[in-house]
Amino acid sequence: MGDELPVVVIHREGSWMKLPDGKFVDMKAHRALSNIVLALAAERIAVPNAAVPAERLVQSGWPGESILPKAARNRLSVALSTLRKLGLADAIIKTGKGYMLNPSITLRVEAA
């Protein structure tokens, strides 16, 4: 049993997540963070091992907002840093093409 992968569980609407250490994180007050996690999860499910470009994560986090490029990069950087501090430090990987959820974790999306 020592070979089990860490598990991240995300509510399908992004209202909460459960981290590999068992910590439950309420995401209802963090819509941008929730949207970014959902975008990363959707990409992981649709195309495993594919990164989400930073521009798409900005669009997911702040849909419909017109943000100057420098401000968008800053917002995304702060959001990803916050997600890492919340407990996703080992789960979010930066690649040359964007960001992705670490393939070495198990991802589950749940309805309840």
ROTOR-877591 format. One record per residue: x, z, y negated of N, C-alpha, C, O, CB in turn. Coordinates in steps of 0.02 Angstrom, whole numbers. Atoms other than C-alpha are relative to their C-alpha. Last residue first. Glycine has a CB too. Layout:
N
+--------+--------+--------+--------+--------+--------+--------+--------+--------+--------+--------+--------+--------+--------+--------+
|    npx |    npz |    npy |   capx |   capz |   capy |    cpx |    cpz |    cpy |    opx |    opz |    opy |   cbpx |   cbpz |   cbpy |
+--------+--------+--------+--------+--------+--------+--------+--------+--------+--------+--------+--------+--------+--------+--------+
|      X |      Z |      Y |      X |      Z |      Y |      X |      Z |      Y |      X |      Z |      Y |      X |      Z |      Y |
...
+--------+--------+--------+--------+--------+--------+--------+--------+--------+--------+--------+--------+--------+--------+--------+
END
This chain:
112
+--------+--------+--------+--------+--------+--------+--------+--------+--------+--------+--------+--------+--------+--------+--------+
|    npx |    npz |    npy |   capx |   capz |   capy |    cpx |    cpz |    cpy |    opx |    opz |    opy |   cbpx |   cbpz |   cbpy |
+--------+--------+--------+--------+--------+--------+--------+--------+--------+--------+--------+--------+--------+--------+--------+
|     27 |    -67 |     19 |  -1042 |   -191 |   -809 |     55 |     51 |     -7 |     40 |    109 |    -23 |    -49 |     24 |     52 |
|     60 |      4 |     42 |  -1009 |   -379 |   -802 |    -24 |     69 |    -23 |    -59 |     73 |    -73 |    -55 |    -35 |     38 |
|     60 |    -30 |    -28 |   -831 |   -372 |   -737 |    -58 |     -2 |    -50 |    -48 |     -3 |   -111 |     13 |     73 |     21 |
|     49 |      1 |     55 |   -676 |   -477 |   -766 |    -65 |     23 |     31 |    -88 |     -5 |     81 |     -7 |    -71 |    -34 |
|     70 |      2 |    -20 |   -534 |   -435 |   -648 |    -43 |      1 |    -62 |    -31 |     39 |   -109 |    -18 |     60 |     47 |
|     50 |      0 |     53 |   -352 |   -475 |   -676 |    -69 |     -3 |     31 |    -83 |    -44 |     74 |     11 |    -59 |    -48 |
|     65 |     24 |    -25 |   -215 |   -430 |   -552 |    -50 |      7 |    -58 |    -53 |     60 |    -89 |    -23 |     40 |     63 |
|     54 |    -48 |      0 |    -46 |   -414 |   -635 |    -62 |    -32 |     30 |    -70 |    -93 |     27 |    -15 |     27 |    -71 |
|    -12 |    -53 |    -50 |    111 |   -510 |   -588 |    -52 |     56 |     -4 |    -47 |    105 |     32 |     69 |     29 |     -9 |
|     24 |     20 |    -66 |     49 |   -667 |   -677 |      9 |     55 |     53 |    -22 |     51 |    107 |     35 |    -62 |     23 |
|    -52 |     -2 |    -51 |     73 |   -578 |   -844 |    -28 |    -19 |     68 |    -76 |     12 |     91 |     33 |     69 |      3 |
|      1 |    -62 |    -37 |    -68 |   -624 |   -962 |     50 |     -7 |     58 |     52 |    -57 |     93 |    -71 |     16 |     27 |
|     38 |      0 |    -63 |    -18 |   -766 |  -1074 |     -2 |     70 |     29 |     37 |    113 |     10 |     30 |    -49 |     50 |
|      4 |    -66 |    -32 |     49 |   -804 |  -1247 |    -43 |     -6 |     63 |    -87 |    -48 |     67 |    -30 |     53 |    -48 |
|     52 |    -47 |     24 |    108 |   -961 |  -1333 |      4 |     66 |     37 |     58 |     93 |     50 |    -69 |    -31 |      9 |
|     61 |     36 |     16 |    202 |  -1119 |  -1281 |    -56 |     46 |    -26 |   -110 |     23 |    -43 |    -25 |    -37 |     60 |
|    -14 |     52 |     50 |    380 |  -1052 |  -1280 |    -63 |    -36 |    -23 |    -62 |    -68 |    -76 |     49 |    -50 |     28 |
|    -38 |     56 |    -28 |    318 |   -899 |  -1189 |     15 |    -49 |    -57 |     -5 |    -37 |   -114 |    -40 |    -35 |     58 |
|    -10 |     55 |     46 |    260 |   -727 |  -1246 |     42 |    -53 |     35 |     92 |    -38 |     66 |     34 |     23 |    -67 |
|    -65 |     33 |      0 |    195 |   -612 |  -1110 |      1 |    -55 |    -52 |    -47 |    -94 |    -57 |     18 |    -28 |     71 |
|     -2 |     58 |     45 |     52 |   -489 |  -1122 |     71 |    -27 |     -4 |    117 |     10 |    -22 |    -27 |     18 |    -70 |
|     48 |     51 |    -19 |     24 |   -374 |   -972 |      4 |    -63 |    -43 |    -14 |   -117 |    -19 |    -70 |     28 |     -4 |
|    -26 |     39 |    -56 |    176 |   -262 |   -980 |    -45 |    -58 |     19 |    -26 |   -100 |     60 |     10 |     45 |     60 |
|    -70 |     20 |     14 |    136 |   -197 |  -1154 |     28 |    -43 |     56 |     63 |    -92 |     42 |     43 |     62 |     -9 |
|    -12 |     65 |    -30 |    -52 |   -198 |  -1120 |     71 |    -25 |    -10 |     84 |    -85 |     -8 |    -49 |    -51 |    -28 |
|    -15 |     -5 |    -71 |    -78 |    -12 |  -1147 |     13 |    -66 |     35 |     23 |    -68 |     95 |    -55 |     33 |     34 |
|     58 |    -26 |    -36 |   -156 |     14 |  -1318 |     11 |      4 |     75 |    -25 |     39 |    110 |    -61 |    -44 |    -14 |
|      1 |    -73 |     10 |     16 |     -8 |  -1395 |    -59 |     32 |     36 |    -55 |     89 |     57 |     -2 |     17 |    -74 |
|    -55 |    -27 |    -40 |     26 |   -184 |  -1320 |      2 |     76 |     -5 |     12 |    111 |     45 |     68 |    -29 |    -23 |
|     20 |      4 |    -71 |   -145 |   -226 |  -1389 |     54 |     29 |     45 |     39 |     63 |     94 |    -16 |    -72 |     20 |
|     50 |    -51 |    -12 |    -90 |   -163 |  -1560 |    -23 |      0 |     73 |    -30 |     53 |    103 |    -61 |    -10 |    -47 |
|    -36 |    -64 |      0 |     67 |   -269 |  -1556 |    -48 |     57 |     14 |    -32 |    103 |     52 |     35 |     11 |    -68 |
|    -35 |     -4 |    -65 |    -39 |   -420 |  -1507 |     40 |     65 |      5 |     43 |     95 |     59 |     47 |    -60 |      8 |
|     49 |     -8 |    -54 |   -156 |   -389 |  -1654 |     34 |      8 |     68 |     16 |     51 |    107 |    -48 |    -59 |      1 |
|     26 |    -68 |      3 |    -14 |   -361 |  -1777 |    -49 |     13 |     57 |    -47 |     65 |     88 |    -34 |     14 |    -69 |
|    -55 |    -45 |    -18 |     72 |   -522 |  -1725 |    -23 |     72 |      2 |     -8 |    109 |     48 |     58 |     -9 |    -48 |
|     -8 |      4 |    -73 |    -93 |   -617 |  -1730 |     55 |     47 |     23 |     47 |     81 |     74 |     17 |    -73 |     20 |
|     58 |    -31 |    -32 |   -130 |   -556 |  -1906 |      8 |      0 |     76 |     -4 |     51 |    109 |    -64 |    -38 |    -19 |
|     -5 |    -72 |      9 |     47 |   -600 |  -1963 |    -58 |     37 |     35 |    -47 |     86 |     70 |      1 |     18 |    -75 |
|    -54 |    -24 |    -44 |     41 |   -774 |  -1889 |      7 |     75 |     -5 |     17 |    109 |     46 |     67 |    -34 |    -20 |
|     24 |      5 |    -69 |   -129 |   -803 |  -1971 |     53 |     25 |     49 |     38 |     62 |     96 |    -18 |    -73 |     17 |
|     46 |    -56 |    -11 |    -65 |   -739 |  -2139 |    -26 |      1 |     72 |    -34 |     54 |    103 |    -59 |     -2 |    -50 |
|    -42 |    -60 |     -2 |     81 |   -861 |  -2132 |    -43 |     62 |     14 |    -23 |    106 |     52 |     38 |      8 |    -67 |
|    -43 |     -4 |    -59 |    -34 |  -1005 |  -2084 |     42 |     64 |      5 |     46 |     94 |     58 |     46 |    -59 |      2 |
|    -63 |     34 |     13 |   -166 |   -970 |  -2218 |     47 |     10 |     58 |     46 |     64 |     89 |     32 |     25 |    -66 |
|    -56 |    -46 |     11 |   -329 |   -912 |  -2141 |     63 |    -41 |    -13 |     78 |    -88 |     24 |     10 |     48 |     61 |
|    -53 |     43 |     24 |   -496 |  -1001 |  -2147 |     57 |     46 |    -21 |     52 |     82 |    -70 |    -24 |    -46 |    -60 |
|    -36 |    -20 |     61 |   -610 |   -894 |  -2043 |     53 |    -51 |    -17 |     87 |    -78 |     27 |     31 |     70 |      9 |
|     32 |     24 |     61 |   -734 |   -974 |  -1922 |     36 |     19 |    -64 |     16 |     -3 |   -118 |    -68 |     25 |     -3 |
|     35 |     64 |     -1 |   -678 |   -871 |  -1774 |    -32 |    -16 |    -67 |    -63 |     26 |   -100 |    -54 |      1 |     54 |
|     34 |      2 |     65 |   -554 |   -731 |  -1810 |    -38 |    -66 |     -6 |    -21 |   -108 |    -48 |     50 |      8 |    -58 |
|      4 |    -66 |     30 |   -483 |   -679 |  -1642 |    -41 |      3 |    -64 |    -76 |     52 |    -77 |     69 |     25 |    -15 |
|     41 |    -44 |    -42 |   -523 |   -839 |  -1550 |    -10 |     68 |    -33 |    -65 |     96 |    -32 |     32 |      9 |     69 |
|     69 |     25 |      3 |   -459 |   -952 |  -1689 |    -47 |     44 |     40 |   -104 |     55 |     21 |     -4 |    -72 |     25 |
|     24 |    -16 |     67 |   -302 |   -845 |  -1702 |    -72 |    -22 |     -7 |   -114 |     15 |    -33 |     45 |    -34 |    -55 |
|     13 |    -72 |      0 |   -280 |   -854 |  -1513 |    -25 |     22 |    -69 |    -69 |     66 |    -74 |     63 |     39 |     19 |
|     64 |    -11 |    -34 |   -300 |  -1043 |  -1523 |    -17 |     73 |      3 |    -76 |     92 |     -1 |      2 |    -29 |     71 |
|     54 |     24 |     43 |   -163 |  -1056 |  -1655 |    -69 |     12 |     32 |   -117 |     30 |     -2 |      9 |    -75 |    -16 |
|     14 |    -50 |     51 |    -47 |   -947 |  -1550 |    -59 |    -21 |    -44 |   -101 |     20 |    -62 |     62 |     13 |    -44 |
|    -36 |      8 |     63 |    -57 |  -1068 |  -1405 |    -23 |     51 |    -52 |    -81 |     71 |    -54 |    -10 |    -72 |    -27 |
|     47 |     17 |     52 |   -129 |   -994 |  -1244 |     39 |     -8 |    -65 |     74 |     39 |    -86 |    -58 |     54 |     -7 |
|      0 |    -40 |     61 |     -3 |   -998 |  -1104 |    -54 |    -25 |    -48 |    -72 |    -83 |    -47 |     69 |     -1 |    -34 |
|      0 |     40 |     62 |    -33 |  -1068 |   -931 |     -5 |     47 |    -60 |    -40 |     98 |    -58 |    -58 |    -52 |     -1 |
|    -68 |     13 |     24 |     19 |   -972 |   -774 |      4 |    -45 |    -61 |     57 |    -70 |    -77 |     40 |    -30 |     55 |
|    -50 |    -53 |    -10 |   -157 |   -981 |   -700 |     70 |    -24 |    -22 |     88 |    -82 |    -13 |      2 |     22 |     74 |
|    -63 |     32 |    -15 |   -266 |  -1116 |   -778 |     54 |     54 |      8 |     89 |     71 |    -40 |     20 |    -51 |    -58 |
|      7 |     73 |     -2 |   -450 |  -1070 |   -789 |     64 |    -35 |     23 |     61 |    -80 |     64 |    -20 |    -26 |    -67 |
|     46 |     18 |    -54 |   -435 |   -885 |   -742 |     -3 |    -76 |      7 |     -2 |   -102 |     63 |    -71 |     28 |    -14 |
|    -30 |    -23 |    -63 |   -279 |   -851 |   -847 |    -44 |    -22 |     60 |    -18 |    -43 |    111 |      9 |     76 |      0 |
|    -53 |     48 |    -16 |   -352 |   -954 |   -989 |     32 |     17 |     67 |     47 |    -28 |    107 |     54 |     -1 |    -55 |
|     32 |     64 |    -16 |   -512 |   -852 |   -988 |     52 |    -52 |     20 |     43 |    -90 |     68 |    -42 |    -25 |    -59 |
|     29 |     -6 |    -67 |   -413 |   -689 |   -982 |    -31 |    -66 |     23 |    -23 |    -87 |     80 |    -53 |     56 |      2 |
|    -55 |     -3 |    -48 |   -305 |   -736 |  -1131 |    -26 |      2 |     71 |      1 |    -31 |    116 |     45 |     62 |    -14 |
|    -31 |     66 |     -1 |   -458 |   -789 |  -1230 |     57 |     -2 |     50 |     65 |    -51 |     87 |     24 |    -20 |    -70 |
|     45 |     45 |    -37 |   -549 |   -628 |  -1181 |     29 |    -71 |      4 |     23 |   -103 |     56 |    -69 |     -2 |    -33 |
|     -7 |    -17 |    -71 |   -399 |   -524 |  -1237 |    -45 |    -46 |     42 |    -24 |    -69 |     95 |    -20 |     74 |     13 |
|    -66 |     24 |    -22 |   -398 |   -615 |  -1404 |     10 |     14 |     74 |     34 |    -28 |    111 |     56 |     33 |    -41 |
|      2 |     73 |     -5 |   -585 |   -591 |  -1428 |     66 |    -29 |     25 |     67 |    -76 |     64 |    -19 |    -31 |    -68 |
|     41 |     16 |    -58 |   -570 |   -404 |  -1392 |     -2 |    -76 |     12 |      5 |    -99 |     68 |    -71 |     27 |     -8 |
|    -41 |    -15 |    -58 |   -429 |   -385 |  -1516 |    -36 |    -20 |     64 |     -8 |    -49 |    110 |     19 |     74 |      2 |
|    -55 |     49 |     -2 |   -531 |   -474 |  -1649 |     43 |     11 |     61 |     61 |    -37 |     96 |     42 |      3 |    -65 |
|     24 |     66 |    -19 |   -687 |   -371 |  -1608 |     56 |    -52 |      4 |     58 |    -91 |     52 |    -53 |    -24 |    -49 |
|    -59 |     42 |      9 |   -602 |   -201 |  -1612 |    -15 |    -72 |     20 |     14 |    -99 |     67 |     60 |     27 |     42 |
|    -17 |     -2 |     71 |   -744 |    -77 |  -1636 |     60 |    -46 |    -17 |     83 |    -48 |    -74 |     16 |     71 |    -21 |
|     57 |     21 |     41 |   -821 |   -120 |  -1467 |     17 |     -3 |    -74 |     -9 |    -45 |   -110 |    -57 |     48 |     10 |
|    -21 |     54 |     45 |   -652 |   -114 |  -1377 |    -56 |    -20 |    -49 |    -47 |    -68 |    -87 |     22 |    -60 |     39 |
|     61 |     26 |     31 |   -671 |     52 |  -1285 |     21 |    -50 |    -53 |     58 |    -33 |   -100 |    -44 |     58 |    -31 |
|     -5 |     12 |     72 |   -511 |     76 |  -1185 |    -65 |    -32 |    -24 |    -83 |    -87 |     -3 |     62 |    -46 |    -16 |
|     57 |     39 |     23 |   -517 |    158 |  -1012 |      7 |     -8 |    -76 |     17 |     42 |   -111 |    -68 |     33 |     19 |
|     27 |    -16 |     66 |   -350 |    220 |   -945 |    -55 |    -50 |    -19 |    -48 |   -110 |    -11 |     56 |     -1 |    -54 |
|     66 |    -29 |     -7 |   -327 |    193 |   -758 |    -33 |     17 |    -66 |    -91 |     36 |    -67 |      4 |     60 |     42 |
|     -9 |    -72 |    -10 |   -138 |    166 |   -771 |    -67 |     36 |      7 |    -69 |     97 |     13 |     39 |     30 |    -57 |
|    -30 |    -15 |    -65 |   -165 |    -21 |   -742 |      9 |     75 |     14 |      7 |     96 |     71 |     66 |    -34 |      5 |
|    -70 |     17 |     -6 |   -282 |    -28 |   -893 |     28 |     18 |     69 |     -3 |     56 |    106 |     41 |     34 |    -55 |
|    -31 |    -55 |    -38 |   -471 |    -29 |   -899 |     70 |    -23 |     17 |     80 |    -77 |     45 |    -42 |     17 |     66 |
|    -48 |     20 |    -52 |   -549 |   -137 |  -1032 |     27 |     62 |     33 |     30 |    116 |      4 |     58 |    -43 |    -31 |
|    -47 |    -50 |    -25 |   -701 |   -121 |  -1143 |     51 |    -32 |     46 |     42 |    -89 |     69 |    -37 |     57 |     36 |
|     17 |    -65 |     30 |   -828 |   -218 |  -1248 |     45 |     57 |     25 |     47 |    109 |     -7 |    -72 |     17 |     14 |
|    -55 |    -30 |     37 |   -744 |   -385 |  -1210 |    -14 |     69 |    -29 |     24 |     92 |    -72 |     19 |    -45 |    -54 |
|     14 |     10 |     71 |   -902 |   -478 |  -1161 |     52 |     34 |    -44 |     46 |     35 |   -105 |    -70 |     26 |    -17 |
|      8 |     72 |     14 |   -845 |   -501 |   -981 |    -17 |    -15 |    -72 |     -5 |    -71 |    -95 |    -53 |    -29 |     44 |
|     72 |     14 |      2 |   -781 |   -322 |   -975 |     -9 |    -72 |    -22 |     25 |    -95 |    -67 |    -37 |     50 |    -48 |
|     27 |     15 |     66 |   -596 |   -326 |   -935 |    -75 |    -13 |      6 |    -97 |    -50 |     50 |     36 |    -60 |    -33 |
|     70 |     19 |     -5 |   -509 |   -248 |   -785 |    -27 |     -7 |    -71 |    -19 |     37 |   -112 |    -41 |     53 |     41 |
|     33 |     -6 |     65 |   -320 |   -245 |   -780 |    -71 |    -25 |     10 |    -82 |    -80 |     35 |     38 |    -41 |    -57 |
|     64 |     31 |     13 |   -243 |   -211 |   -610 |    -22 |     13 |    -71 |    -20 |     70 |    -95 |    -54 |     25 |     50 |
|     38 |    -36 |     52 |    -61 |   -176 |   -565 |    -64 |    -40 |    -15 |    -65 |   -101 |    -12 |     42 |     10 |    -64 |
|    -15 |     20 |     69 |    -11 |   -266 |   -404 |    -39 |     44 |    -49 |    -93 |     67 |    -32 |    -16 |    -75 |    -12 |
|     58 |     20 |     40 |    -19 |   -178 |   -236 |     22 |    -16 |    -72 |     63 |     20 |   -101 |    -54 |     54 |      0 |
|     -9 |     68 |     25 |    145 |   -177 |   -138 |    -58 |    -24 |    -43 |    -59 |    -83 |    -63 |      8 |    -46 |     59 |
|    -44 |     -1 |     58 |    149 |     13 |   -117 |     10 |    -69 |    -30 |     40 |    -74 |    -83 |     65 |     30 |     19 |
|     40 |      0 |     60 |      0 |      0 |      0 |     42 |      0 |    -63 |     15 |    -12 |   -117 |    -46 |     59 |      0 |
+--------+--------+--------+--------+--------+--------+--------+--------+--------+--------+--------+--------+--------+--------+--------+
END
